[in-house]
Amino acid sequence: MLDLIAPTTQLHRAWLEAHAEWGAGPHEDGFGLTPADEVDSPAGFAAWVGRLLDESTQTTYRWIVDDQRVLGGIALRHDLDEYVRWAGHIGFGIRPTARRRGLASWALGRMLDRARQLGMERVLLVCAVDNVASAKTIQSLGGVFEGVCDTDLGPAQRYWITLPRPSN
């Protein structure tokens, strides 16, 4: 059954399997993984998961899981700081064998709900100009194109999603 869960050490092996399918890269933004994180050993993985949980007041990290299989990750950064101006409020990635099933749209929709709960009125999403799938996902959930900017990873498209107030 498809679920969006907080990072957990119980899925170490499943997470490593997803990571091995991808290899290192920008998709790791949705997982909050940095080059300094050592995730192969149980102790290193536990330290990384602990860091993600400790950062929960600034960033909501969730893994997209189906039947104990990690299919992707998504992160919601709560503040508009310099990093968010570059990377966006929300970063996500779906492992290659799980793409084209609507998982990114499903997870992004749930993370937009979380942003509303936090009182956010607008969120910025950024994707590489050649990432057509991410751009379509963002647009399908209300993303309005702002423009293209240069980043360390190459040119990127910027989109804003306005979050309507919940009706009572």
C-alpha positions as CSV (number, residue, x, y, z in Angstrom):
1,M,0.0,0.0,0.0
2,L,1.3,3.4,-1.0
3,D,2.3,5.7,1.9
4,L,4.3,8.8,2.6
5,I,6.3,8.2,5.7
6,A,9.0,10.0,7.9
7,P,12.5,8.6,7.4
8,T,13.1,5.5,9.4
9,T,16.1,3.2,10.0
10,Q,13.8,0.2,9.5
11,L,14.0,0.7,5.7
12,H,17.8,0.9,5.5
13,R,18.1,-2.0,3.0
14,A,15.2,-0.8,0.9
15,W,16.6,2.8,0.9
16,L,20.0,1.5,-0.2
17,E,18.3,-0.5,-3.0
18,A,16.6,2.7,-4.3
19,H,19.8,4.7,-4.0
20,A,21.8,2.1,-5.9
21,E,19.3,2.2,-8.7
22,W,19.8,6.0,-9.0
23,G,23.4,6.6,-8.1
24,A,24.4,9.9,-6.7
25,G,22.8,13.1,-8.1
26,P,20.4,16.0,-7.8
27,H,17.5,13.6,-7.0
28,E,18.9,13.3,-3.6
29,D,17.5,16.7,-2.7
30,G,14.2,15.0,-1.9
31,F,16.0,12.8,0.6
32,G,18.1,15.5,2.2
33,L,21.3,13.6,1.5
34,T,24.5,15.5,1.4
35,P,28.0,14.4,0.3
36,A,29.0,14.3,4.0
37,D,26.3,11.7,4.9
38,E,27.6,8.0,5.2
39,V,24.6,5.8,4.7
40,D,26.0,2.4,3.9
41,S,26.6,1.3,7.5
42,P,23.7,0.9,10.0
43,A,25.4,3.5,12.3
44,G,25.9,6.0,9.5
45,F,22.4,5.5,8.2
46,A,20.9,5.9,11.7
47,A,22.9,9.1,12.1
48,W,21.6,10.5,8.8
49,V,18.0,9.6,9.6
50,G,18.5,11.2,13.1
51,R,19.7,14.4,11.4
52,L,16.7,14.5,9.1
53,L,14.3,14.0,12.1
54,D,16.2,16.7,14.1
55,E,15.7,19.1,11.2
56,S,11.9,18.6,11.2
57,T,11.2,22.1,12.5
58,Q,12.8,23.5,9.3
59,T,12.2,20.7,6.8
60,T,9.6,18.0,6.4
61,Y,11.2,14.9,4.9
62,R,9.0,12.1,3.6
63,W,9.7,8.8,1.8
64,I,7.4,7.4,-0.8
65,V,7.0,3.8,0.1
66,D,4.9,0.9,-1.2
67,D,5.0,-2.5,0.5
68,Q,8.3,-1.7,2.3
69,R,9.9,-0.6,-1.0
70,V,11.3,3.0,-1.2
71,L,10.1,4.5,-4.4
72,G,11.2,8.1,-3.9
73,G,11.6,11.0,-1.5
74,I,10.2,14.5,-1.1
75,A,11.3,17.4,1.1
76,L,9.4,20.6,2.1
77,R,11.6,23.4,3.4
78,H,9.5,25.7,5.6
79,D,11.3,29.0,5.3
80,L,12.2,31.2,2.3
81,D,16.0,31.5,2.8
82,E,18.9,31.7,0.4
83,Y,19.0,27.9,-0.1
84,V,15.2,27.8,-0.9
85,R,15.6,30.7,-3.3
86,W,18.1,28.5,-5.2
87,A,16.6,25.0,-4.7
88,G,12.9,25.7,-4.0
89,H,10.6,24.9,-1.0
90,I,10.0,21.4,-2.3
91,G,12.4,18.9,-3.9
92,F,11.4,15.4,-5.0
93,G,12.6,12.4,-6.8
94,I,11.2,9.1,-8.0
95,R,13.4,6.1,-8.6
96,P,13.7,5.2,-12.3
97,T,11.7,1.9,-12.1
98,A,8.8,3.7,-10.3
99,R,8.3,6.6,-12.7
100,R,5.3,7.3,-14.9
101,R,2.9,6.1,-12.3
102,G,1.8,9.5,-10.9
103,L,3.8,9.0,-7.7
104,A,5.4,12.5,-7.9
105,S,2.1,14.2,-8.3
106,W,0.6,12.2,-5.5
107,A,3.4,13.0,-3.1
108,L,3.6,16.7,-4.2
109,G,-0.1,17.1,-3.6
110,R,0.3,15.7,0.0
111,M,3.3,18.0,0.6
112,L,1.3,21.0,-0.6
113,D,-1.3,20.0,2.0
114,R,1.4,20.0,4.6
115,A,2.6,23.5,3.5
116,R,-1.0,24.8,3.9
117,Q,-1.1,23.3,7.4
118,L,2.1,25.2,8.2
119,G,0.5,28.5,7.1
120,M,2.5,28.8,3.9
121,E,0.8,30.9,1.2
122,R,3.1,30.2,-1.7
123,V,5.8,27.7,-2.5
124,L,8.7,27.8,-4.9
125,L,9.6,24.7,-7.0
126,V,12.7,24.6,-9.2
127,C,13.7,21.9,-11.7
128,A,16.3,21.5,-14.4
129,V,15.2,22.9,-17.8
130,D,15.5,19.4,-19.4
131,N,13.4,17.7,-16.7
132,V,10.1,17.7,-18.6
133,A,8.5,15.2,-16.2
134,S,9.1,17.4,-13.1
135,A,7.9,20.5,-15.0
136,K,4.7,18.8,-16.0
137,T,4.1,17.5,-12.4
138,I,4.6,21.0,-11.0
139,Q,2.4,22.6,-13.6
140,S,-0.4,20.0,-13.1
141,L,-0.6,21.0,-9.4
142,G,-0.8,24.7,-10.2
143,G,2.8,25.7,-10.8
144,V,3.0,29.1,-12.5
145,F,6.3,29.6,-14.5
146,E,8.4,32.5,-13.3
147,G,11.4,32.1,-15.5
148,V,14.7,30.4,-16.0
149,C,17.8,31.0,-13.8
150,D,21.4,29.8,-13.8
151,T,22.4,27.4,-11.0
152,D,25.6,25.5,-10.2
153,L,23.8,22.4,-11.8
154,G,22.9,24.3,-15.0
155,P,19.8,26.3,-16.1
156,A,16.7,25.7,-14.0
157,Q,13.0,26.6,-14.3
158,R,11.3,28.3,-11.4
159,Y,7.6,27.8,-10.6
160,W,5.4,29.2,-7.9
161,I,2.3,27.5,-6.5
162,T,-0.2,29.6,-4.6
163,L,-1.9,27.7,-1.8
164,P,-5.5,28.7,-1.3
165,R,-6.7,29.0,2.2
166,P,-8.7,25.9,3.4
167,S,-12.4,26.6,3.4
168,N,-14.2,26.1,6.7
